[in-house]
Amino acid sequence: MGENHWPRLAQCRVSLAAGILLLTLSSFASASLGDRLPDFRDCVQVCVESTCENGQYAIPLQRRLLLWTCPSECDYTCQHVITDTRLAREPEYLSPILQFHGKWPFYRFLGMQEPFSVVFSLFNYLAHDYGLQKLRERIPREYSLRKYYVAFGYFGLASWIFSMIFHTRDFNVTEKLDYFAAGASVLYGLYFAPIRIFRLDKEDRPEKASVLRVWTALCIIAYVAHISYLGLWRFDYTYNMAANVVVGVIQNIMWSAFSVYRYRKLKVQWTAWPGLIVAWIVLAMSLELLDFPPWGGMVDAHALWHLGTVGPTIWWYSFLIKDAEEDLQGKRLKK
């Protein structure tokens, strides 16, 4: 891709197409063919009646600590019994591996349901932690945008902590915490995008401060309404995905346009980084559209999506630091 041409329209179309397909897939998340199979239901029922009701099944300590119970052990075991049976069938099924409860039948590790999603979520957490450390070291406290960048780091850390928890054990509460934290992180990305792009942090004009206060209030109200609807009214997967896709696409368009504008103005490579980072994230998000059965029973498209966001996270902090340093240098030259 040439440095002088950034395909904004094509990129926006990719973002929108990915979002539409993700919405379509999300509508099927809560209804899986696997857990509707009579063989699976019979397997779980027999296991519970023969193993759990007599109290003879001993669960290892590491799994008990992660709240595995006898019925959940039966559910996990039967998922793999049914999957192995379907894989061994002659002739083969067109889709021998089915999802159960909205998830592929993963092989757990140390009690973790989706071990590679946990590990790759940890990589993202460490990327934010590293970026936040560098940001604090290289951007002075008096820089007006520093507090917004630090807050971005904290939102990122929180979202990946809850992602690790959710992928370790999928419960109703861990799922909601993961979704709420991810939603907060995505919305904060939209919140601070116009603050940086339009420099609402500067106090040179009173109207900027007023716009910032209104924008802050709108974002807070939007998030409270979002989690209130999901938590108190109905946990709507399709709506949640739609909200995150719309918010994500808006900020992607903003950063891409900002990237094009600054590159054309300054003609230096680092000003194009936001647009390139957005393209990387869109490609990583497209992995979710593949939704293939996990390789080796452990690595699926969702895990790879988490892996794919580590690089752009580190790159994004590099941009924030470079952008701040150039801004501070410009202010010194004007004095």
Salt bridges, closest charged atoms under 4 A:
ASP35 OD1 - HIS101 ND1 3.89
GLU73 OE2 - ARG63 NE 2.79
GLU73 OE1 - ARG108 NH2 2.79
ASP75 OD2 - HIS101 NE2 2.87
GLU114 OE2 - LYS103 NZ 2.45
GLU114 OE2 - HIS167 ND1 3.36
GLU137 OE1 - LYS134 NZ 3.89
ASP170 OD2 - LYS103 NZ 3.69
ASP201 OD2 - ARG199 NH2 2.85
GLU207 OE2 - ARG205 NE 3.70
ASP236 OD2 - ARG234 NH2 2.71
GLU288 OE1 - HIS302 ND1 3.10
ASP323 OD2 - ARG196 NE 2.53
ASP323 OD1 - ARG262 NH1 2.72
GLU325 OE2 - ARG138 NE 3.06
GLU326 OE2 - LYS322 NZ 3.26
ASP327 OD2 - ARG199 NH1 2.85
